[in-house]
Amino acid sequence: MKKKIGLLVTGGLLVSSTAHAQAPTVEGLSVSLDMVWIMVAALLVFFMHAGFAMVESGFTRSKNALNILMKNFLTISTAAILYLALGYALMFGSSIAGFTGMDGFFLTGHEDQIGFFVFQAMFAATCATIISGAVAERMKLSSYILLTVAMTAVIYPIVGHWVWGDGWLAELGFTDFAGSTVVHLTGALGAVVAVKFLGARLGKYSKGKVNVIAGHNIPLGALGVFILWFGWFGFNGGSTLAADPSLIPHVITTTLLSASGGVLASAFYTNIRFKRVDASLTLNGALAGLVGITAGTGDVSPFGAIIIGLIAGVLLVEAVTFIDRKVKLDDPVGAIAVHGVCGIWGTLAVGLFSTSTGLFYGGGITQLGVQAIGVLAVSAWTVAAVSTFLFIVTRFTTIRVTKEEEISGLDFVEHGSAAYELRESVFSDNSSAPEFGTGLVHRLNNLESPSKKAEAN
């Protein structure tokens, strides 16, 4: 990846140095197109956060929807600043023994890479926001932000350095085109540890029974999935780091086909397993296919992409069931299964379906072995780092809201307002309605001027 960055930087300097001296060259125009494509892709990845917000709020209860929206806004804002200050340097700075970068804090000395920074900052935020859905409805907002700080500033960038910063995994030949392991597995493992520290939501498990806590708005969740699917074309396509007229169509094609395979597999498999097509699992099937293809999207054939998506869709259904009922990790949106289990599958699938090094194409088991080493290494680092961080945090404070606060909902507890205005639809006599509304607007509307108060008296 550093070679591609170098080409962009060199080309950018070439364009800037010749802009005042002569007409743009073919090489200069090519570099300009590359940068425009990366910026467009970065904006698509940014828009994915709207998808995450919709999926998470739709798949959870209405009393926590506003809290989820705030977490997603704070995640991307926190990640952008911290990745500028620290994360980018650890990920793409000069390597220390292949483990981490050591320079480029606040892009010092890397000012010419600002476009690439924006694209990568969106990935850092995506990794962190995976945790948001898994810990929904019971984690304090302040504790979640602290974990976001750790993920985007240190934990994720170090994983990224190993793979995309010419670290030790890259030297082994580990392949992860757009982040099945770097982004999705890392985020999912952070979610696993956080959920273990938090415990399940109230009422989820009782007397050996697993209770369903239904989401309040599946259409909203479906909209989120469509937004994520749309943004994923930039997530994978932008990882080409060039406006390559042959590679980009291939990447977008494999992305489309794998997601489609995930949807069909989840729909048909749930119909066989549960005697009905389960809507939430089918929606997550699209995400399973997308995560599954992300590592090998540039290296597998369209047919291989379909197979990867079909397997991911089935794995998703079984993983959600296993995690929920056997492991008893309460994940309201299925993030651990989608991003973790399917992230592992997608990474290993490169060793099977890569047309250049895959086992099914005569490449032997070497690539598969390297992929497995990468999965194990990233898993060990992420679990150890997040566990250590949360252990330290919980020595000073609790990371979970109280029982009473969880019952009333995090919208009122954390924000003093609600995502939905229920006052007029629920209460016929507004004078007897409790004091809640949409927050600041509601409070301002209820303020009386001094003159009106005097008249009333």
C-alpha positions as CSV (number, residue, x, y, z in Angstrom):
1,M,0.0,0.0,0.0
2,K,2.9,2.4,0.7
3,K,4.0,2.1,-2.9
4,K,0.5,3.3,-4.0
5,I,0.7,6.2,-1.6
6,G,4.1,7.1,-2.9
7,L,2.8,7.2,-6.5
8,L,0.0,9.5,-5.4
9,V,2.3,11.8,-3.6
10,T,4.9,11.9,-6.4
11,G,2.2,12.6,-8.9
12,G,0.7,15.3,-6.7
13,L,4.0,17.1,-6.5
14,L,4.4,16.8,-10.2
15,V,1.0,18.4,-10.8
16,S,1.7,21.2,-8.4
17,S,5.2,21.9,-9.7
18,T,4.1,22.1,-13.3
19,A,0.7,23.9,-12.8
20,H,2.3,27.3,-13.3
21,A,4.8,26.4,-15.9
22,Q,3.0,24.4,-18.6
23,A,-0.2,22.6,-19.5
24,P,-1.2,19.6,-17.5
25,T,0.5,16.3,-18.7
26,V,-1.3,13.0,-19.2
27,E,0.5,11.7,-16.0
28,G,-0.7,14.7,-14.1
29,L,-4.3,14.3,-15.2
30,S,-4.1,10.6,-14.3
31,V,-3.0,11.4,-10.8
32,S,-5.7,14.1,-10.5
33,L,-8.3,11.5,-11.4
34,D,-6.9,9.1,-8.9
35,M,-7.2,11.7,-6.1
36,V,-10.8,12.6,-7.1
37,W,-11.8,8.9,-7.0
38,I,-10.3,8.5,-3.6
39,M,-12.1,11.6,-2.3
40,V,-15.4,10.4,-3.8
41,A,-14.9,7.0,-2.1
42,A,-14.1,8.7,1.2
43,L,-17.4,10.5,1.0
44,L,-19.2,7.2,0.3
45,V,-17.6,5.7,3.4
46,F,-18.5,8.7,5.4
47,F,-22.2,8.2,4.3
48,M,-21.9,4.6,5.6
49,H,-22.1,6.0,9.1
50,A,-25.7,7.1,8.3
51,G,-26.3,3.5,7.5
52,F,-24.8,2.3,10.8
53,A,-27.0,4.8,12.7
54,M,-30.1,3.6,10.9
55,V,-29.4,-0.1,11.4
56,E,-28.5,0.2,15.0
57,S,-31.5,2.4,15.9
58,G,-33.9,0.3,13.9
59,F,-32.8,-3.0,15.4
60,T,-33.1,-1.7,19.0
61,R,-35.9,-0.2,21.1
62,S,-37.2,3.3,20.5
63,K,-36.3,4.5,24.0
64,N,-32.6,4.3,23.0
65,A,-32.7,5.6,19.4
66,L,-31.5,9.1,20.2
67,N,-28.5,7.7,22.2
68,I,-27.5,5.6,19.2
69,L,-27.7,8.6,16.9
70,M,-25.5,10.6,19.2
71,K,-22.9,7.8,19.5
72,N,-22.6,7.6,15.7
73,F,-22.1,11.4,15.4
74,L,-19.6,11.4,18.2
75,T,-17.7,8.4,16.8
76,I,-16.9,9.9,13.5
77,S,-16.0,13.3,14.9
78,T,-13.8,11.8,17.6
79,A,-12.1,9.4,15.2
80,A,-11.3,12.1,12.6
81,I,-9.5,14.3,15.2
82,L,-7.7,11.5,17.0
83,Y,-6.6,9.7,13.8
84,L,-5.1,13.0,12.7
85,A,-3.3,13.5,16.0
86,L,-2.0,10.0,16.6
87,G,-3.6,7.2,14.6
88,Y,-2.3,8.0,11.1
89,A,1.3,8.2,12.4
90,L,1.0,4.9,14.2
91,M,-0.4,3.3,11.1
92,F,1.6,4.8,8.2
93,G,4.6,6.4,9.9
94,S,8.2,5.0,9.6
95,S,8.0,1.4,10.9
96,I,9.5,0.2,14.2
97,A,10.3,-3.5,13.7
98,G,7.1,-3.9,11.6
99,F,5.0,-3.3,14.7
100,T,4.0,0.4,14.6
101,G,4.8,3.7,13.0
102,M,6.8,6.4,14.8
103,D,6.3,9.7,12.9
104,G,3.7,11.8,11.2
105,F,1.8,13.0,14.2
106,F,-0.7,15.7,13.1
107,L,0.5,14.8,9.6
108,T,3.8,16.5,10.3
109,G,6.1,15.6,7.4
110,H,3.1,14.0,5.7
111,E,1.2,17.1,4.6
112,D,1.2,15.9,1.0
113,Q,-0.8,12.8,2.1
114,I,-3.8,14.7,3.4
115,G,-6.2,13.2,0.8
116,F,-5.2,9.7,1.7
117,F,-5.5,10.6,5.4
118,V,-9.2,11.5,4.9
119,F,-9.9,8.2,3.3
120,Q,-8.2,6.3,6.0
121,A,-9.9,8.3,8.8
122,M,-13.2,7.1,7.5
123,F,-12.0,3.5,7.9
124,A,-10.9,4.2,11.5
125,A,-14.3,5.5,12.4
126,T,-16.0,2.5,10.8
127,C,-13.9,0.1,12.9
128,A,-15.0,1.9,16.1
129,T,-18.6,2.3,15.3
130,I,-19.0,-1.5,14.9
131,I,-18.8,-1.6,18.7
132,S,-21.7,0.8,19.0
133,G,-24.4,-1.6,17.9
134,A,-23.2,-4.5,20.0
135,V,-23.1,-2.5,23.3
136,A,-26.4,-0.6,22.6
137,E,-29.0,0.0,25.3
138,R,-26.8,-0.4,28.3
139,M,-23.4,1.3,28.0
140,K,-22.7,4.8,29.3
141,L,-22.0,7.3,26.5
142,S,-18.9,8.5,28.3
143,S,-17.5,5.0,28.5
144,Y,-18.2,4.3,24.9
145,I,-16.4,7.5,23.9
146,L,-13.4,6.4,25.9
147,L,-13.3,3.1,24.1
148,T,-13.6,4.9,20.8
149,V,-10.6,7.0,21.7
150,A,-8.6,3.8,22.4
151,M,-9.7,2.1,19.2
152,T,-9.1,4.9,16.8
153,A,-5.9,6.4,18.4
154,V,-4.0,3.2,19.1
155,I,-5.6,-0.3,18.8
156,Y,-6.9,-0.1,15.2
157,P,-3.9,1.9,13.8
158,I,-1.4,-0.7,15.0
159,V,-3.4,-3.5,13.3
160,G,-3.5,-1.3,10.2
161,H,0.3,-0.8,10.3
162,W,0.9,-4.6,10.4
163,V,-1.1,-5.0,7.1
164,W,-1.3,-1.7,5.2
165,G,1.7,0.1,6.7
166,D,4.2,-2.4,5.4
167,G,4.4,-4.1,8.8
168,W,5.3,-7.7,9.6
169,L,2.0,-9.3,8.3
170,A,2.4,-7.5,5.0
171,E,6.0,-8.9,4.7
172,L,4.6,-12.4,5.3
173,G,2.2,-11.9,2.3
174,F,-1.0,-11.4,4.3
175,T,-3.7,-10.0,2.0
176,D,-6.6,-7.9,3.1
177,F,-7.7,-5.7,0.2
178,A,-10.1,-3.4,2.0
179,G,-10.3,-4.6,5.6
180,S,-12.2,-7.9,6.4
181,T,-9.7,-8.3,9.2
182,V,-8.1,-4.9,9.6
183,V,-11.4,-3.0,10.0
184,H,-14.2,-5.5,10.6
185,L,-12.7,-8.3,12.7
186,T,-10.8,-5.7,14.8
187,G,-14.1,-3.8,15.5
188,A,-16.0,-7.0,16.2
189,L,-13.4,-8.3,18.7
190,G,-13.5,-5.0,20.5
191,A,-17.3,-5.5,20.6
192,V,-16.9,-9.0,22.1
193,V,-14.7,-7.8,24.9
194,A,-17.0,-4.8,25.6
195,V,-20.1,-7.0,25.7
196,K,-18.4,-9.4,28.1
197,F,-17.5,-6.6,30.5
198,L,-21.1,-5.1,30.2
199,G,-23.2,-8.2,30.4
200,A,-26.6,-8.8,28.8
201,R,-29.5,-6.3,28.7
202,L,-32.1,-6.7,31.4
203,G,-34.5,-9.5,30.6
204,K,-32.4,-11.0,27.8
205,Y,-31.6,-14.2,29.6
206,S,-33.8,-15.5,32.4
207,K,-34.1,-18.9,34.0
208,G,-32.2,-20.5,31.2
209,K,-34.4,-19.0,28.6
210,V,-33.2,-16.7,25.8
211,N,-35.8,-13.9,25.3
212,V,-36.1,-11.9,22.1
213,I,-35.9,-8.1,22.5
214,A,-37.3,-6.9,19.3
215,G,-36.1,-3.8,17.4
216,H,-38.7,-1.0,17.1
217,N,-38.3,-0.2,13.4
218,I,-37.2,-2.8,10.9
219,P,-37.9,-0.5,7.8
220,L,-35.4,1.9,9.3
221,G,-32.9,-0.9,9.7
222,A,-33.5,-1.9,6.0
223,L,-32.8,1.6,4.9
224,G,-29.6,1.5,6.9
225,V,-28.6,-1.7,5.1
226,F,-29.2,-0.2,1.7
227,I,-27.1,2.9,2.7
228,L,-24.3,0.6,3.9
229,W,-24.4,-1.5,0.7
230,F,-24.2,1.7,-1.4
231,G,-21.3,3.1,0.7
232,W,-19.5,-0.2,0.5
233,F,-18.9,0.4,-3.2
234,G,-16.7,3.3,-2.1
235,F,-15.3,1.3,0.8
236,N,-14.0,-1.5,-1.4
237,G,-13.7,0.5,-4.7
238,G,-11.7,3.3,-3.1
239,S,-9.2,0.8,-1.7
240,T,-7.8,0.5,-5.2
241,L,-6.2,3.9,-4.4
242,A,-6.3,4.7,-8.1
243,A,-8.9,5.4,-10.8
244,D,-8.0,2.1,-12.5
245,P,-10.5,1.5,-15.4
246,S,-10.1,-2.3,-15.1
247,L,-9.8,-2.9,-11.4
248,I,-12.6,-0.6,-10.1
249,P,-15.4,-2.3,-12.2
250,H,-14.1,-5.7,-11.0
251,V,-14.1,-4.7,-7.4
252,I,-17.6,-3.2,-7.6
253,T,-18.9,-6.3,-9.4
254,T,-17.5,-8.7,-6.8
255,T,-18.9,-6.5,-4.0
256,L,-22.3,-6.5,-5.6
257,L,-22.4,-10.2,-6.2
258,S,-21.1,-11.3,-2.8
259,A,-23.7,-9.1,-1.0
260,S,-26.4,-10.5,-3.3
261,G,-25.3,-14.0,-2.5
262,G,-25.4,-13.2,1.2
263,V,-29.0,-12.0,1.0
264,L,-30.2,-15.0,-1.0
265,A,-28.4,-17.5,1.3
266,S,-29.7,-16.0,4.5
267,A,-33.3,-15.8,3.1
268,F,-33.4,-19.4,1.9
269,Y,-31.5,-20.8,4.8
270,T,-33.7,-19.2,7.4
271,N,-36.7,-20.5,5.5
272,I,-35.3,-24.0,5.8
273,R,-34.2,-23.6,9.4
274,F,-37.0,-21.6,10.9
275,K,-39.8,-22.3,8.3
276,R,-40.0,-18.6,7.4
277,V,-37.8,-16.0,5.8
278,D,-36.4,-14.0,8.7
279,A,-36.3,-10.3,7.8
280,S,-33.6,-9.1,10.2
281,L,-31.3,-12.1,9.4
282,T,-31.8,-11.5,5.7
283,L,-30.9,-7.9,6.0
284,N,-27.8,-8.8,7.9
285,G,-27.1,-11.4,5.2
286,A,-26.3,-8.5,2.9
287,L,-23.8,-7.1,5.3
288,A,-22.3,-10.6,5.8
289,G,-21.7,-10.9,2.1
290,L,-20.1,-7.5,2.0
291,V,-17.8,-8.2,5.0
292,G,-16.9,-11.6,3.5
293,I,-15.8,-10.1,0.1
294,T,-13.9,-7.1,1.5
295,A,-10.6,-8.9,2.0
296,G,-10.5,-10.5,-1.5
297,T,-12.6,-8.2,-3.6
298,G,-9.8,-7.4,-6.0
299,D,-8.4,-10.9,-6.1
300,V,-11.3,-13.2,-6.7
301,S,-13.5,-13.9,-9.7
302,P,-17.2,-12.9,-9.9
303,F,-18.1,-16.6,-9.5
304,G,-15.8,-16.8,-6.5
305,A,-17.5,-13.7,-5.0
306,I,-20.9,-15.4,-5.3
307,I,-19.7,-18.5,-3.5
308,I,-18.1,-16.3,-0.7
309,G,-21.4,-14.4,-0.3
310,L,-23.5,-17.6,-0.2
311,I,-21.3,-19.2,2.5
312,A,-21.2,-15.9,4.4
313,G,-25.0,-15.8,4.5
314,V,-25.3,-19.2,6.0
315,L,-22.5,-18.6,8.4
316,L,-24.3,-15.4,9.6
317,V,-27.5,-17.3,10.5
318,E,-25.6,-20.0,12.5
319,A,-23.3,-17.5,14.1
320,V,-26.1,-15.2,15.4
321,T,-27.8,-18.3,16.8
322,F,-24.7,-19.7,18.4
323,I,-23.5,-16.3,19.9
324,D,-26.9,-15.5,21.2
325,R,-27.9,-18.9,22.6
326,K,-24.7,-20.8,23.4
327,V,-22.1,-18.1,24.1
328,K,-24.8,-15.7,25.5
329,L,-23.2,-12.6,24.2
330,D,-26.1,-10.1,24.0
331,D,-25.5,-8.3,20.7
332,P,-28.7,-6.4,19.7
333,V,-27.7,-5.9,16.0
334,G,-25.7,-9.0,15.3
335,A,-22.5,-7.0,14.8
336,I,-20.2,-9.7,16.2
337,A,-21.5,-12.3,13.8
338,V,-21.5,-10.0,10.8
339,H,-18.2,-8.3,11.2
340,G,-16.4,-10.9,13.3
341,V,-17.3,-14.4,12.0
342,C,-17.8,-13.2,8.4
343,G,-14.6,-11.1,8.7
344,I,-12.7,-14.3,9.5
345,W,-14.4,-16.2,6.7
346,G,-13.6,-13.4,4.2
347,T,-10.0,-13.3,5.2
348,L,-9.5,-17.1,4.9
349,A,-11.5,-17.1,1.7
350,V,-8.6,-15.2,0.0
351,G,-6.4,-18.3,0.6
352,L,-9.0,-20.4,-1.2
353,F,-10.5,-18.2,-4.0
354,S,-7.7,-15.8,-4.9
355,T,-7.1,-16.3,-8.6
356,S,-3.3,-15.8,-8.1
357,T,-2.5,-17.5,-4.8
358,G,-5.6,-19.4,-3.8
359,L,-5.8,-23.1,-3.1
360,F,-8.6,-23.7,-5.6
361,Y,-6.5,-22.1,-8.3
362,G,-3.4,-24.1,-7.8
363,G,-1.7,-21.8,-5.3
364,G,-1.3,-24.4,-2.6
365,I,-2.0,-23.8,1.1
366,T,0.7,-21.2,1.8
367,Q,-1.7,-18.2,1.3
368,L,-4.3,-19.8,3.5
369,G,-1.8,-20.4,6.2
370,V,-0.6,-16.8,6.1
371,Q,-4.2,-15.6,6.3
372,A,-4.8,-17.8,9.3
373,I,-1.7,-16.3,11.0
374,G,-3.0,-12.8,10.4
375,V,-6.4,-13.6,11.9
376,L,-4.9,-15.1,15.0
377,A,-2.4,-12.3,15.5
378,V,-5.0,-9.6,15.1
379,S,-7.4,-11.4,17.4
380,A,-4.7,-11.8,20.1
381,W,-3.7,-8.1,20.0
382,T,-7.2,-6.7,19.9
383,V,-8.6,-8.9,22.7
384,A,-5.6,-8.2,24.9
385,A,-5.6,-4.5,24.2
386,V,-9.3,-3.9,24.7
387,S,-9.5,-6.1,27.7
388,T,-6.6,-4.2,29.4
389,F,-8.1,-0.9,28.6
390,L,-11.6,-1.7,29.9
391,F,-10.1,-3.4,33.0
392,I,-8.3,-0.2,33.8
393,V,-11.4,1.9,33.1
394,T,-13.6,-0.3,35.3
395,R,-11.2,0.2,38.2
396,F,-12.2,3.8,38.3
397,T,-15.9,3.8,37.2
398,T,-18.7,1.7,36.0
399,I,-19.2,1.5,32.2
400,R,-22.9,0.4,32.4
401,V,-25.9,2.5,33.3
402,T,-28.0,1.6,36.3
403,K,-30.9,-0.8,36.2
404,E,-33.4,2.1,36.6
405,E,-31.7,4.1,33.8
406,E,-31.7,1.1,31.5
407,I,-35.4,0.5,32.1
408,S,-36.3,4.2,31.4
409,G,-34.1,4.3,28.4
410,L,-30.8,6.0,27.6
411,D,-32.4,8.8,25.6
412,F,-33.8,10.5,28.7
413,V,-30.9,9.4,31.0
414,E,-28.1,10.6,28.7
415,H,-29.8,13.4,26.7
416,G,-32.9,14.5,28.5
417,S,-35.1,14.0,25.4
418,A,-36.5,11.4,23.0
419,A,-36.0,10.4,19.4
420,Y,-39.8,10.4,18.9
421,E,-42.5,12.9,20.0
422,L,-45.2,10.8,21.6
423,R,-46.9,13.6,23.6
424,E,-49.8,14.4,21.2
425,S,-50.4,10.9,20.0
426,V,-50.5,9.3,23.4
427,F,-52.1,11.9,25.7
428,S,-55.5,13.5,24.9
429,D,-55.1,16.0,27.7
430,N,-51.7,17.7,27.2
431,S,-51.9,19.2,30.7
432,S,-51.5,15.8,32.2
433,A,-48.7,14.7,29.9
434,P,-45.2,14.2,31.4
435,E,-42.5,16.7,30.6
436,F,-40.6,15.3,27.7
437,G,-40.1,16.3,24.1
438,T,-37.5,16.7,21.5
439,G,-35.0,18.4,23.8
440,L,-33.9,22.0,23.5
441,V,-36.7,23.0,21.2
442,H,-39.3,21.7,23.7
443,R,-37.7,23.5,26.6
444,L,-37.5,26.8,24.7
445,N,-41.1,26.6,23.7
446,N,-42.1,26.2,27.3
447,L,-40.2,29.3,28.4
448,E,-42.4,32.3,29.3
449,S,-41.3,35.9,28.8
450,P,-41.2,38.1,32.0
451,S,-44.1,40.2,30.7
452,K,-46.3,37.1,30.3
453,K,-45.4,35.9,33.7
454,A,-46.4,39.3,35.2
455,E,-49.8,39.2,33.3
456,A,-50.5,35.7,34.7
457,N,-49.8,36.9,38.2
